[in-house]
Amino acid sequence: MSRLELLTPEGLRIDGRRANELRKITAKTSVFSQADGSAYIEQGNTKCLVAVYGPREARHRQQTLADRAIINVEFNVAPFSTSERQKRSKSDKRSLELATFIRQTFEPVIQTNQFPRSQIDVYIQIFQHDGGVLQCCINATTMALIDAGIPMMDFVCACSAGCIDKVPVLDLNNLEESSDTPELTLAILPRTGKVNLVELESRLHIEQLESVTDLAKDGCLQVHELLNKVIRQNMDHFISRMKS
């Protein structure tokens, strides 16, 4: 499918969204009773589950840091998550790259100095892959860390944006990603607007960079509103359950 066919003359995309529309997001926390914190997010047809364990004693003392906790991130994609049915190991290059992006995104935000000589483990599983995997993982990890009660400076909210036929589009799906559409993934701290992650897939013309970045930032703020609403609803439910 050519990139021209991804956007109709009326400005609609292949899934019926307008250029600046997010895919539908469904999120919930505390989905695992065994984990210290957990979260599940569906963003369009991309489905991600995150479990957080810790802070806890480090498994290998030689790897501990005296002044702060270390963060371990393990990323895995289910073989049935795509139509290709391709098994991807946890040690393949792309999985390790995504795990590194996520760890580096959260290291400046989590107040690790409160937990010296300990570790925080984050396990991420993709059950269905329909684009926007990195942003979905970051949003789910944010909710799981909050669910675990781990202190952070702020939410970390992520969203992607790209450019189809010189038109900036928000929150690309898998079909748009696989059509050589330039894609930028942005993660920010909503209260300050500080950028924690920028990842650019393929080349994007410098004249389009500002508009695509601004659109991704607007998407991050929309994601923050949704995640904050879910967190507050879950907290209200927890408080009412404690009172009863």
Phi and psi in degrees as GROMACS dihedral restraints (atoms count N, CA, C in turn):
[ dihedral_restraints ]
;  ai    aj    ak    al  type     phi  dphi    fc
    3     4     5     6     1   -75.9    20    10
    4     5     6     7     1   161.1    20    10
    6     7     8     9     1   -66.2    20    10
    7     8     9    10     1   -27.5    20    10
    9    10    11    12     1   -63.7    20    10
   10    11    12    13     1   -33.6    20    10
   12    13    14    15     1   -76.6    20    10
   13    14    15    16     1   -11.0    20    10
   15    16    17    18     1   -77.4    20    10
   16    17    18    19     1   -13.6    20    10
   18    19    20    21     1  -136.9    20    10
   19    20    21    22     1   119.8    20    10
   21    22    23    24     1   -77.7    20    10
   22    23    24    25     1   164.4    20    10
   24    25    26    27     1   -59.1    20    10
   25    26    27    28     1   -24.6    20    10
   27    28    29    30     1   -81.3    20    10
   28    29    30    31     1    -2.9    20    10
   30    31    32    33     1    88.0    20    10
   31    32    33    34     1    14.3    20    10
   33    34    35    36     1   -96.4    20    10
   34    35    36    37     1   145.8    20    10
   36    37    38    39     1   -92.8    20    10
   37    38    39    40     1   178.1    20    10
   39    40    41    42     1   -62.7    20    10
   40    41    42    43     1   -27.0    20    10
   42    43    44    45     1   -98.8    20    10
   43    44    45    46     1    11.1    20    10
   45    46    47    48     1    90.4    20    10
   46    47    48    49     1    -4.7    20    10
   48    49    50    51     1   -80.3    20    10
   49    50    51    52     1   155.9    20    10
   51    52    53    54     1   -81.8    20    10
   52    53    54    55     1   170.3    20    10
   54    55    56    57     1   -59.8    20    10
   55    56    57    58     1   -34.3    20    10
   57    58    59    60     1  -102.8    20    10
   58    59    60    61     1    20.4    20    10
   60    61    62    63     1   -99.2    20    10
   61    62    63    64     1   137.5    20    10
   63    64    65    66     1   -76.4    20    10
   64    65    66    67     1   155.2    20    10
   66    67    68    69     1   -71.3    20    10
   67    68    69    70     1   160.2    20    10
   69    70    71    72     1   -63.9    20    10
   70    71    72    73     1   133.4    20    10
   72    73    74    75     1  -114.3    20    10
   73    74    75    76     1   127.6    20    10
   75    76    77    78     1  -120.8    20    10
   76    77    78    79     1   129.3    20    10
   78    79    80    81     1  -141.4    20    10
   79    80    81    82     1   148.4    20    10
   81    82    83    84     1  -153.9    20    10
   82    83    84    85     1   156.9    20    10
   84    85    86    87     1  -117.3    20    10
   85    86    87    88     1   174.6    20    10
   87    88    89    90     1    56.0    20    10
   88    89    90    91     1    46.4    20    10
   90    91    92    93     1   -86.5    20    10
   91    92    93    94     1   -16.3    20    10
   93    94    95    96     1  -116.5    20    10
   94    95    96    97     1   125.1    20    10
   96    97    98    99     1   -78.7    20    10
   97    98    99   100     1   -24.2    20    10
   99   100   101   102     1   -78.9    20    10
  100   101   102   103     1   -27.0    20    10
  102   103   104   105     1   -83.2    20    10
  103   104   105   106     1   157.2    20    10
  105   106   107   108     1   -69.8    20    10
  106   107   108   109     1   -29.8    20    10
  108   109   110   111     1  -157.7    20    10
  109   110   111   112     1   147.5    20    10
  111   112   113   114     1  -154.7    20    10
  112   113   114   115     1   158.7    20    10
  114   115   116   117     1  -155.5    20    10
  115   116   117   118     1   151.4    20    10
  117   118   119   120     1  -130.8    20    10
  118   119   120   121     1   131.7    20    10
  120   121   122   123     1  -132.5    20    10
  121   122   123   124     1   135.6    20    10
  123   124   125   126     1  -113.6    20    10
  124   125   126   127     1   121.7    20    10
  126   127   128   129     1  -120.6    20    10
  127   128   129   130     1   101.0    20    10
  129   130   131   132     1    66.1    20    10
  130   131   132   133     1  -126.9    20    10
  132   133   134   135     1  -100.9    20    10
  133   134   135   136     1     8.6    20    10
  135   136   137   138     1   -87.2    20    10
  136   137   138   139     1   126.3    20    10
  138   139   140   141     1  -123.6    20    10
  139   140   141   142     1   126.8    20    10
  141   142   143   144     1  -134.1    20    10
  142   143   144   145     1   136.8    20    10
  144   145   146   147     1  -123.1    20    10
  145   146   147   148     1   132.8    20    10
  147   148   149   150     1  -128.1    20    10
  148   149   150   151     1   134.5    20    10
  150   151   152   153     1  -122.2    20    10
  151   152   153   154     1   136.5    20    10
  153   154   155   156     1  -119.3    20    10
  154   155   156   157     1   132.7    20    10
  156   157   158   159     1  -124.0    20    10
  157   158   159   160     1   128.7    20    10
  159   160   161   162     1   120.8    20    10
  160   161   162   163     1  -177.1    20    10
  162   163   164   165     1   -63.1    20    10
  163   164   165   166     1   140.3    20    10
  165   166   167   168     1  -145.8    20    10
  166   167   168   169     1   169.0    20    10
  168   169   170   171     1   -60.3    20    10
  169   170   171   172     1   135.2    20    10
  171   172   173   174     1   -66.7    20    10
  172   173   174   175     1   141.6    20    10
  174   175   176   177     1   -69.4    20    10
  175   176   177   178     1   -34.1    20    10
  177   178   179   180     1  -122.2    20    10
  178   179   180   181     1   110.0    20    10
  180   181   182   183     1   -60.5    20    10
  181   182   183   184     1   -30.8    20    10
  183   184   185   186     1   -68.5    20    10
  184   185   186   187     1   -15.5    20    10
  186   187   188   189     1   -95.6    20    10
  187   188   189   190     1    -3.5    20    10
  189   190   191   192     1   -75.7    20    10
  190   191   192   193     1   158.6    20    10
  192   193   194   195     1  -115.7    20    10
  193   194   195   196     1   136.1    20    10
  195   196   197   198     1   -70.6    20    10
  196   197   198   199     1   -23.4    20    10
  198   199   200   201     1  -107.7    20    10
  199   200   201   202     1    -6.5    20    10
  201   202   203   204     1  -163.7    20    10
  202   203   204   205     1   169.5    20    10
  204   205   206   207     1   -83.6    20    10
  205   206   207   208     1   153.9    20    10
  207   208   209   210     1   -98.9    20    10
  208   209   210   211     1   151.8    20    10
  210   211   212   213     1  -114.8    20    10
  211   212   213   214     1   123.9    20    10
  213   214   215   216     1  -109.4    20    10
  214   215   216   217     1   132.9    20    10
  216   217   218   219     1  -123.9    20    10
  217   218   219   220     1   127.3    20    10
  219   220   221   222     1  -120.0    20    10
  220   221   222   223     1   123.0    20    10
  222   223   224   225     1  -114.8    20    10
  223   224   225   226     1   133.6    20    10
  225   226   227   228     1  -142.6    20    10
  226   227   228   229     1   141.5    20    10
  228   229   230   231     1  -115.4    20    10
  229   230   231   232     1   125.7    20    10
  231   232   233   234     1   -64.8    20    10
  232   233   234   235     1   141.3    20    10
  234   235   236   237     1   -59.1    20    10
  235   236   237   238     1   -28.7    20    10
  237   238   239   240     1   -89.4    20    10
  238   239   240   241     1     7.2    20    10
  240   241   242   243     1   -74.1    20    10
  241   242   243   244     1   -20.8    20    10
  243   244   245   246     1  -125.3    20    10
  244   245   246   247     1   167.9    20    10
  246   247   248   249     1   -70.1    20    10
  247   248   249   250     1   -16.7    20    10
  249   250   251   252     1   -77.3    20    10
  250   251   252   253     1   -18.1    20    10
  252   253   254   255     1    52.5    20    10
  253   254   255   256     1    44.2    20    10
  255   256   257   258     1   -99.1    20    10
  256   257   258   259     1   123.7    20    10
  258   259   260   261     1   -78.2    20    10
  259   260   261   262     1   129.0    20    10
  261   262   263   264     1  -119.5    20    10
  262   263   264   265     1   124.4    20    10
  264   265   266   267     1   -80.6    20    10
  265   266   267   268     1   162.7    20    10
  267   268   269   270     1   -68.3    20    10
  268   269   270   271     1   -16.2    20    10
  270   271   272   273     1  -103.2    20    10
  271   272   273   274     1     7.9    20    10
  273   274   275   276     1   -73.9    20    10
  274   275   276   277     1   162.7    20    10
  276   277   278   279     1   -59.9    20    10
  277   278   279   280     1   -46.2    20    10
  279   280   281   282     1   -67.0    20    10
  280   281   282   283     1   -40.4    20    10
  282   283   284   285     1   -63.8    20    10
  283   284   285   286     1   -43.3    20    10
  285   286   287   288     1   -65.3    20    10
  286   287   288   289     1   -37.0    20    10
  288   289   290   291     1   -64.5    20    10
  289   290   291   292     1   -45.6    20    10
  291   292   293   294     1   -64.4    20    10
  292   293   294   295     1   -41.7    20    10
  294   295   296   297     1   -60.6    20    10
  295   296   297   298     1   -39.6    20    10
  297   298   299   300     1   -66.4    20    10
  298   299   300   301     1   -44.1    20    10
  300   301   302   303     1   -55.9    20    10
  301   302   303   304     1   -46.0    20    10
  303   304   305   306     1   -67.5    20    10
  304   305   306   307     1   -43.9    20    10
  306   307   308   309     1   -61.3    20    10
  307   308   309   310     1   -46.0    20    10
  309   310   311   312     1   -66.9    20    10
  310   311   312   313     1   -28.2    20    10
  312   313   314   315     1   -68.9    20    10
  313   314   315   316     1   -37.0    20    10
  315   316   317   318     1   -94.5    20    10
  316   317   318   319     1   -19.2    20    10
  318   319   320   321     1   -57.3    20    10
  319   320   321   322     1   -40.5    20    10
  321   322   323   324     1   -77.1    20    10
  322   323   324   325     1   -11.8    20    10
  324   325   326   327     1   -99.2    20    10
  325   326   327   328     1   -39.5    20    10
  327   328   329   330     1   -72.3    20    10
  328   329   330   331     1   134.6    20    10
  330   331   332   333     1   -81.8    20    10
  331   332   333   334     1    71.2    20    10
  333   334   335   336     1   -66.4    20    10
  334   335   336   337     1   -20.6    20    10
  336   337   338   339     1   -66.9    20    10
  337   338   339   340     1   -13.3    20    10
  339   340   341   342     1   -80.5    20    10
  340   341   342   343     1    -9.5    20    10
  342   343   344   345     1  -132.7    20    10
  343   344   345   346     1    67.8    20    10
  345   346   347   348     1   -66.3    20    10
  346   347   348   349     1   151.7    20    10
  348   349   350   351     1    57.3    20    10
  349   350   351   352     1    35.6    20    10
  351   352   353   354     1  -136.2    20    10
  352   353   354   355     1   179.3    20    10
  354   355   356   357     1  -140.5    20    10
  355   356   357   358     1   153.1    20    10
  357   358   359   360     1  -121.9    20    10
  358   359   360   361     1   122.6    20    10
  360   361   362   363     1  -106.0    20    10
  361   362   363   364     1   130.4    20    10
  363   364   365   366     1  -120.5    20    10
  364   365   366   367     1   119.0    20    10
  366   367   368   369     1  -111.6    20    10
  367   368   369   370     1   123.7    20    10
  369   370   371   372     1  -119.5    20    10
  370   371   372   373     1   130.6    20    10
  372   373   374   375     1  -128.2    20    10
  373   374   375   376     1   125.8    20    10
  375   376   377   378     1   -96.6    20    10
  376   377   378   379     1   120.8    20    10
  378   379   380   381     1   -95.8    20    10
  379   380   381   382     1   -28.1    20    10
  381   382   383   384     1  -145.9    20    10
  382   383   384   385     1   132.7    20    10
  384   385   386   387     1  -113.0    20    10
  385   386   387   388     1   109.6    20    10
  387   388   389   390     1  -135.0    20    10
  388   389   390   391     1    39.0    20    10
  390   391   392   393     1    93.3    20    10
  391   392   393   394     1   156.0    20    10
  393   394   395   396     1    66.8    20    10
  394   395   396   397     1    35.3    20    10
  396   397   398   399     1   -65.4    20    10
  397   398   399   400     1   -46.2    20    10
  399   400   401   402     1   -60.9    20    10
  400   401   402   403     1   -47.2    20    10
  402   403   404   405     1   -64.4    20    10
  403   404   405   406     1   -38.6    20    10
  405   406   407   408     1   -63.4    20    10
  406   407   408   409     1   -41.4    20    10
  408   409   410   411     1   -64.7    20    10
  409   410   411   412     1   -41.7    20    10
  411   412   413   414     1   -64.8    20    10
  412   413   414   415     1   -43.7    20    10
  414   415   416   417     1   -65.0    20    10
  415   416   417   418     1   -41.0    20    10
  417   418   419   420     1   -67.8    20    10
  418   419   420   421     1   -38.7    20    10
  420   421   422   423     1   -64.4    20    10
  421   422   423   424     1   -39.5    20    10
  423   424   425   426     1   -56.1    20    10
  424   425   426   427     1   -47.7    20    10
  426   427   428   429     1   -67.7    20    10
  427   428   429   430     1   -38.4    20    10
  429   430   431   432     1   -66.8    20    10
  430   431   432   433     1   -39.5    20    10
  432   433   434   435     1   -65.7    20    10
  433   434   435   436     1   -41.2    20    10
  435   436   437   438     1   -63.2    20    10
  436   437   438   439     1   -41.5    20    10
  438   439   440   441     1   -62.5    20    10
  439   440   441   442     1   -31.5    20    10
  441   442   443   444     1   -79.9    20    10
  442   443   444   445     1    -6.9    20    10
  444   445   446   447     1    76.1    20    10
  445   446   447   448     1    20.6    20    10
  447   448   449   450     1   -82.1    20    10
  448   449   450   451     1   124.5    20    10
  450   451   452   453     1   -67.9    20    10
  451   452   453   454     1   131.9    20    10
  453   454   455   456     1  -132.7    20    10
  454   455   456   457     1   157.6    20    10
  456   457   458   459     1   -68.6    20    10
  457   458   459   460     1   -31.2    20    10
  459   460   461   462     1  -171.1    20    10
  460   461   462   463     1   171.4    20    10
  462   463   464   465     1   -60.2    20    10
  463   464   465   466     1   152.6    20    10
  465   466   467   468     1  -116.6    20    10
  466   467   468   469     1   114.7    20    10
  468   469   470   471     1  -118.3    20    10
  469   470   471   472     1   134.9    20    10
  471   472   473   474     1  -125.2    20    10
  472   473   474   475     1   151.1    20    10
  474   475   476   477     1  -157.8    20    10
  475   476   477   478     1   156.4    20    10
  477   478   479   480     1  -112.9    20    10
  478   479   480   481     1   158.5    20    10
  480   481   482   483     1  -149.3    20    10
  481   482   483   484     1   154.7    20    10
  483   484   485   486     1  -146.1    20    10
  484   485   486   487     1  -163.7    20    10
  486   487   488   489     1  -141.0    20    10
  487   488   489   490     1   118.6    20    10
  489   490   491   492     1  -114.8    20    10
  490   491   492   493     1   116.9    20    10
  492   493   494   495     1    53.1    20    10
  493   494   495   496     1    43.1    20    10
  495   496   497   498     1    69.9    20    10
  496   497   498   499     1    10.2    20    10
  498   499   500   501     1  -104.4    20    10
  499   500   501   502     1   120.7    20    10
  501   502   503   504     1   -64.8    20    10
  502   503   504   505     1   132.8    20    10
  504   505   506   507     1  -129.1    20    10
  505   506   507   508     1   147.0    20    10
  507   508   509   510     1  -101.8    20    10
  508   509   510   511     1   142.1    20    10
  510   511   512   513     1    57.2    20    10
  511   512   513   514     1    73.6    20    10
  513   514   515   516     1   -69.3    20    10
  514   515   516   517     1   141.0    20    10
  516   517   518   519     1   -93.0    20    10
  517   518   519   520     1  -179.9    20    10
  519   520   521   522     1   -64.3    20    10
  520   521   522   523     1   -38.1    20    10
  522   523   524   525     1   -63.9    20    10
  523   524   525   526     1   -40.6    20    10
  525   526   527   528     1   -69.1    20    10
  526   527   528   529     1   -39.1    20    10
  528   529   530   531     1   -64.3    20    10
  529   530   531   532     1   -40.1    20    10
  531   532   533   534     1   -80.2    20    10
  532   533   534   535     1     0.9    20    10
  534   535   536   537     1  -103.3    20    10
  535   536   537   538     1    28.8    20    10
  537   538   539   540     1    59.9    20    10
  538   539   540   541     1    30.8    20    10
  540   541   542   543     1   -78.6    20    10
  541   542   543   544     1   126.7    20    10
  543   544   545   546     1   -58.1    20    10
  544   545   546   547     1   131.5    20    10
  546   547   548   549     1  -132.4    20    10
  547   548   549   550     1   131.6    20    10
  549   550   551   552     1  -118.2    20    10
  550   551   552   553     1   127.3    20    10
  552   553   554   555     1  -106.4    20    10
  553   554   555   556     1   128.1    20    10
  555   556   557   558     1  -123.3    20    10
  556   557   558   559     1   137.1    20    10
  558   559   560   561     1  -125.8    20    10
  559   560   561   562     1   129.5    20    10
  561   562   563   564     1  -131.5    20    10
  562   563   564   565     1   163.6    20    10
  564   565   566   567     1   -95.5    20    10
  565   566   567   568     1   111.5    20    10
  567   568   569   570     1   -59.5    20    10
  568   569   570   571     1   -35.7    20    10
  570   571   572   573     1   -66.9    20    10
  571   572   573   574     1   -39.4    20    10
  573   574   575   576     1  -103.0    20    10
  574   575   576   577     1   -18.7    20    10
  576   577   578   579     1    79.5    20    10
  577   578   579   580     1     5.5    20    10
  579   580   581   582     1   -64.6    20    10
  580   581   582   583     1   135.3    20    10
  582   583   584   585     1   -89.3    20    10
  583   584   585   586     1   125.7    20    10
  585   586   587   588     1  -102.8    20    10
  586   587   588   589     1   -23.7    20    10
  588   589   590   591     1  -150.8    20    10
  589   590   591   592     1   136.5    20    10
  591   592   593   594     1  -134.2    20    10
  592   593   594   595     1   122.0    20    10
  594   595   596   597     1  -131.0    20    10
  595   596   597   598     1   127.9    20    10
  597   598   599   600     1  -116.3    20    10
  598   599   600   601     1   120.6    20    10
  600   601   602   603     1   -95.6    20    10
  601   602   603   604     1   118.9    20    10
  603   604   605   606     1    68.4    20    10
  604   605   606   607     1   177.6    20    10
  606   607   608   609     1   -82.4    20    10
  607   608   609   610     1   143.7    20    10
  609   610   611   612     1  -131.3    20    10
  610   611   612   613     1   129.1    20    10
  612   613   614   615     1   -62.3    20    10
  613   614   615   616     1   140.1    20    10
  615   616   617   618     1   -58.1    20    10
  616   617   618   619     1   -31.2    20    10
  618   619   620   621     1   -69.4    20    10
  619   620   621   622     1   -21.6    20    10
  621   622   623   624     1   -98.9    20    10
  622   623   624   625     1    -9.2    20    10
  624   625   626   627     1   -61.6    20    10
  625   626   627   628     1   -45.6    20    10
  627   628   629   630     1   -63.7    20    10
  628   629   630   631     1   -45.4    20    10
  630   631   632   633     1   -66.9    20    10
  631   632   633   634     1   -38.2    20    10
  633   634   635   636     1   -67.8    20    10
  634   635   636   637     1   -41.6    20    10
  636   637   638   639     1   -64.1    20    10
  637   638   639   640     1   -43.5    20    10
  639   640   641   642     1   -62.5    20    10
  640   641   642   643     1   -39.5    20    10
  642   643   644   645     1   -66.6    20    10
  643   644   645   646     1   -41.5    20    10
  645   646   647   648     1   -63.6    20    10
  646   647   648   649     1   -39.5    20    10
  648   649   650   651     1   -63.9    20    10
  649   650   651   652     1   -42.0    20    10
  651   652   653   654     1   -61.5    20    10
  652   653   654   655     1   -39.3    20    10
  654   655   656   657     1   -62.8    20    10
  655   656   657   658     1   -39.1    20    10
  657   658   659   660     1   -60.6    20    10
  658   659   660   661     1   -40.7    20    10
  660   661   662   663     1   -68.0    20    10
  661   662   663   664     1   -36.3    20    10
  663   664   665   666     1   -65.6    20    10
  664   665   666   667     1   -41.1    20    10
  666   667   668   669     1   -62.0    20    10
  667   668   669   670     1   -41.1    20    10
  669   670   671   672     1   -59.8    20    10
  670   671   672   673     1   -42.7    20    10
  672   673   674   675     1   -59.0    20    10
  673   674   675   676     1   -43.7    20    10
  675   676   677   678     1   -66.7    20    10
  676   677   678   679     1   -47.1    20    10
  678   679   680   681     1   -66.9    20    10
  679   680   681   682     1   -40.3    20    10
  681   682   683   684     1   -62.8    20    10
  682   683   684   685     1   -38.0    20    10
  684   685   686   687     1   -64.1    20    10
  685   686   687   688     1   -42.6    20    10
  687   688   689   690     1   -64.8    20    10
  688   689   690   691     1   -44.5    20    10
  690   691   692   693     1   -60.3    20    10
  691   692   693   694     1   -44.5    20    10
  693   694   695   696     1   -66.9    20    10
  694   695   696   697     1   -38.9    20    10
  696   697   698   699     1   -64.0    20    10
  697   698   699   700     1   -42.3    20    10
  699   700   701   702     1   -65.1    20    10
  700   701   702   703     1   -38.0    20    10
  702   703   704   705     1   -67.1    20    10
  703   704   705   706     1   -42.9    20    10
  705   706   707   708     1   -61.9    20    10
  706   707   708   709     1   -39.8    20    10
  708   709   710   711     1   -64.8    20    10
  709   710   711   712     1   -40.2    20    10
  711   712   713   714     1   -65.2    20    10
  712   713   714   715     1   -43.9    20    10
  714   715   716   717     1   -64.7    20    10
  715   716   717   718     1   -43.1    20    10
  717   718   719   720     1   -65.6    20    10
  718   719   720   721     1   -33.1    20    10
  720   721   722   723     1   -70.9    20    10
  721   722   723   724     1   -35.9    20    10
  723   724   725   726     1   -68.5    20    10
  724   725   726   727     1   -33.7    20    10
  726   727   728   729     1   -74.6    20    10
  727   728   729   730     1   -29.6    20    10
